């Protein structure tokens, strides 16, 4: 989205050309998880390791994710790991709770965009046996949020 700054004057009353500024939505640095709701899928983007946040925030946001997946239209979960280079057991545990609940409700869960370091952690705990890892978000979305015409 573009907006225009008010015209700048150069000492006279004649305005200089307006300056376009691109507005972007910045993630909230205090949030443990950024989320988005698609028609049938909850997208969760962890923002870092537990040490970056207050324990209370991690606990409250984890519980909120668990409540959100109860929304009737949401059945699938996509975990985008693109914002982290390290993931610890507390964050993994929070994500696994939501993925497990989604599966119990008949939904699918997927991971995407993991760095090589995060892929190594996921491989060690053998998460890929239950929830696949895709290289890109587009590939992951194709798995959990198919086109309406193909449903």
Secondary structure, 3 states (H helix, E strand, C coil): CEEECCCEECCCCCEECCCEEECCCCCCCCCCEEEEECCCEEEEEECCCHHHCCHHHHHHHHHHHHHHCCCCCCCEEEEECCCCCCCCHHHHHHHHHHHHHHHHCCCCEEEECCCHHHHHHHHHCCHHHCCEEECCHHHHHHHHCCCHHHC
